Amino acid sequence: MAGSFRFEVRGIYFALLTIAAAEFARIMFGGWDYVGGMQGLFYQAPSGTMDLGMLRGDARFYYFVALALAAIGVAGTELISRSYWGYVWRAMRDDEEAARALGVRTFRHKVLVVSISAATAAVGGGVLGLVQGAIFPDSIMGMAISVDVLIGPVVGGLGTAFGPLVGSMAAIPLHHAMGALGDSLGLPGLNSVAYGAVLILVVWFLPDGIWPAIVRLYEAIQLPARGRISQLRKVEE
């Protein structure tokens, strides 16, 4: 991915390049017999005894592990967004040439962003492998999971801490619900159609995502209440 930064690959083209990189990794690991190839790697099924050190346990245990990881991810994203790195990365997003002219080493920061993203994705993939009890190239590096990773932030709101979480909570249940509905109606692929429809509607009506719209709605509700409180305070004075 560092080579793409040298060639100034940006925007949607960089997103497509990451999907292509995942597809290349899927093909490579699919033909690598040492890691099981397309047959994958299997782990011992989780037992009822919880082992925090080895991350083994029942469904409730993995629920709390996933909840803790999600909380750490959101908190870390919020801390980074308020730090020096966050301001630099937003400047690079808005105008990379201007940021470079101000002395920002954009290449180094891009590599740092990709490294942090890859590390968090590796943690999530490892926990997913433990939950499933097996790791297959198609399930970890397939096109479907690459699209899921992109749809969450786009639907929830790019550049926000809670946006990807909200987008995933909206998109993934819809994906499963539409899949089940399509199977019951004999319409395979209904989940893909619903995915595309939701993405089009969000981009059309909520270009910033769901979370920024929720924040704006909350502020619109709070402003009249704050005005009434300030008026009451003036009357009391």
QUIWO-V794505 format. One record per residue. N is the residue number from 1. RES is the residue in one letter. SS is DSSP state (a for helix, b for strand, c for the rest). PSI is psi in degrees with one decimal (none if undefined). D_FIRST is the distance of its C-alpha to the first C-alpha in whole Angstrom. Layout:
N;RES;SS;PSI;D_FIRST, N;RES;SS;PSI;D_FIRST
//
This chain:
1;M;c;-25.7;0, 2;A;a;-32.8;4, 3;G;a;-33.6;5, 4;S;a;-32.8;5, 5;F;a;-34.9;7, 6;R;a;-33.0;9, 7;F;c;10.1;10, 8;E;c;43.7;11, 9;V;c;126.2;10, 10;R;c;170.6;12, 11;G;a;-138.3;14, 12;I;a;-28.0;14, 13;Y;a;-35.7;12, 14;F;a;-38.4;9, 15;A;a;-43.4;11, 16;L;a;-35.0;12, 17;L;a;-37.0;8, 18;T;a;-37.8;8, 19;I;a;-40.7;11, 20;A;a;-37.5;11, 21;A;a;-40.3;8, 22;A;a;-38.9;11, 23;E;a;-38.1;14, 24;F;a;-42.2;12, 25;A;a;-37.8;13, 26;R;a;-44.8;16, 27;I;a;-40.2;17, 28;M;a;-47.7;16, 29;F;a;-27.1;18, 30;G;a;-25.3;21, 31;G;c;12.1;22, 32;W;c;105.0;22, 33;D;a;-26.1;25, 34;Y;a;-33.3;25, 35;V;a;15.7;23, 36;G;c;-7.3;26, 37;G;a;-142.4;24, 38;M;a;-16.3;25, 39;Q;a;-21.3;28, 40;G;c;-177.9;25, 41;L;b;138.7;26, 42;F;b;143.8;29, 43;Y;c;160.0;31, 44;Q;c;136.1;34, 45;A;c;140.1;35, 46;P;c;135.0;35, 47;S;c;176.0;39, 48;G;c;-15.9;41, 49;T;c;126.8;41, 50;M;c;137.5;38, 51;D;b;100.8;36, 52;L;c;-35.8;34, 53;G;c;-36.6;33, 54;M;c;1.7;32, 55;L;c;50.4;31, 56;R;b;139.4;33, 57;G;c;-167.1;36, 58;D;c;-171.2;37, 59;A;a;-38.2;36, 60;R;a;-38.6;37, 61;F;a;-45.9;35, 62;Y;a;-26.6;32, 63;Y;a;-46.5;33, 64;F;a;-32.7;33, 65;V;a;-46.4;30, 66;A;a;-38.6;28, 67;L;a;-42.3;30, 68;A;a;-41.5;29, 69;L;a;-39.2;26, 70;A;a;-42.0;26, 71;A;a;-42.4;28, 72;I;a;-40.5;26, 73;G;a;-44.2;23, 74;V;a;-43.8;25, 75;A;a;-42.4;26, 76;G;a;-40.9;23, 77;T;a;-40.7;22, 78;E;a;-41.2;25, 79;L;a;-42.1;25, 80;I;a;-39.8;22, 81;S;a;-26.7;23, 82;R;c;-2.0;26, 83;S;c;-178.5;25, 84;Y;a;-41.8;24, 85;W;a;-43.2;20, 86;G;a;-44.1;21, 87;Y;a;-39.6;23, 88;V;a;-43.3;20, 89;W;a;-36.1;17, 90;R;a;-37.2;20, 91;A;a;-40.9;21, 92;M;a;-37.6;17, 93;R;a;-40.9;17, 94;D;a;-43.3;21, 95;D;c;95.6;21, 96;E;a;-37.9;18, 97;E;a;-41.1;20, 98;A;a;-39.8;23, 99;A;a;-40.7;21, 100;R;a;-36.2;20, 101;A;a;-26.6;23, 102;L;c;2.6;24, 103;G;c;7.0;23, 104;V;c;129.3;20, 105;R;c;86.6;17, 106;T;a;-38.5;14, 107;F;a;-44.5;11, 108;R;a;-40.8;12, 109;H;a;-35.4;13, 110;K;a;-42.7;10, 111;V;a;-38.2;8, 112;L;a;-42.3;11, 113;V;a;-46.9;11, 114;V;a;-37.4;8, 115;S;a;-44.4;10, 116;I;a;-42.6;13, 117;S;a;-42.3;12, 118;A;a;-37.4;11, 119;A;a;-44.9;14, 120;T;a;-38.4;16, 121;A;a;-35.9;15, 122;A;a;-40.6;16, 123;V;a;-46.3;19, 124;G;a;-40.9;20, 125;G;a;-36.7;19, 126;G;a;-43.1;22, 127;V;a;-39.3;24, 128;L;a;-40.6;24, 129;G;a;-38.0;24, 130;L;a;-37.6;28, 131;V;a;-44.7;29, 132;Q;a;-23.2;29, 133;G;c;4.4;30, 134;A;b;157.0;27, 135;I;b;121.8;24, 136;F;c;144.6;23, 137;P;a;-38.4;20, 138;D;a;-33.7;21, 139;S;a;-26.3;22, 140;I;a;-33.6;19, 141;M;a;10.1;16, 142;G;c;169.7;18, 143;M;a;-33.3;18, 144;A;a;-46.0;20, 145;I;a;-30.3;19, 146;S;a;-40.6;16, 147;V;a;-39.9;18, 148;D;a;-41.5;20, 149;V;a;-34.9;17, 150;L;a;-36.3;17, 151;I;a;-37.7;21, 152;G;a;-57.1;22, 153;P;a;-37.0;20, 154;V;a;-44.6;21, 155;V;a;-41.7;25, 156;G;a;-40.1;25, 157;G;c;111.8;24, 158;L;c;144.5;21, 159;G;c;13.0;21, 160;T;c;157.7;23, 161;A;c;-42.2;24, 162;F;c;-13.5;26, 163;G;a;-52.8;25, 164;P;a;-36.3;22, 165;L;a;-45.9;25, 166;V;a;-41.7;28, 167;G;a;-40.2;26, 168;S;a;-40.1;25, 169;M;a;-24.0;29, 170;A;a;-38.9;30, 171;A;a;-42.8;27, 172;I;a;-47.7;27, 173;P;a;-36.2;31, 174;L;a;-39.0;32, 175;H;a;-47.4;30, 176;H;a;-39.2;32, 177;A;a;-43.7;35, 178;M;a;-32.8;34, 179;G;a;-44.2;34, 180;A;a;-39.6;37, 181;L;a;-40.3;39, 182;G;a;-38.7;37, 183;D;a;-39.7;39, 184;S;a;-30.7;42, 185;L;a;-2.6;43, 186;G;c;32.0;41, 187;L;c;79.7;38, 188;P;c;142.7;35, 189;G;c;5.1;32, 190;L;a;-32.6;34, 191;N;a;-36.0;31, 192;S;a;-39.4;28, 193;V;a;-42.3;31, 194;A;a;-39.6;31, 195;Y;a;-50.4;28, 196;G;a;-40.1;27, 197;A;a;-43.9;31, 198;V;a;-43.0;30, 199;L;a;-41.4;26, 200;I;a;-43.4;28, 201;L;a;-41.5;31, 202;V;a;-45.0;29, 203;V;a;-34.2;27, 204;W;a;-48.5;31, 205;F;a;-29.7;33, 206;L;c;73.8;30, 207;P;c;-25.1;27, 208;D;c;-12.1;27, 209;G;c;174.7;27, 210;I;a;-44.3;29, 211;W;a;-47.4;29, 212;P;a;-34.1;30, 213;A;a;-38.8;33, 214;I;a;-41.6;34, 215;V;a;-44.1;34, 216;R;a;-39.8;36, 217;L;a;-41.8;38, 218;Y;a;-43.0;39, 219;E;a;-36.8;40, 220;A;a;-33.7;42, 221;I;a;-36.3;44, 222;Q;a;-29.0;44, 223;L;a;-47.2;45, 224;P;a;-37.9;49, 225;A;a;-41.0;49, 226;R;a;-36.0;49, 227;G;a;-41.0;51, 228;R;a;-38.5;54, 229;I;a;-42.9;53, 230;S;a;-35.8;53, 231;Q;a;-40.2;56, 232;L;a;-39.1;58, 233;R;a;-39.0;58, 234;K;a;-37.8;59, 235;V;a;-39.2;62, 236;E;a;-35.7;63, 237;E;c;none;63
//
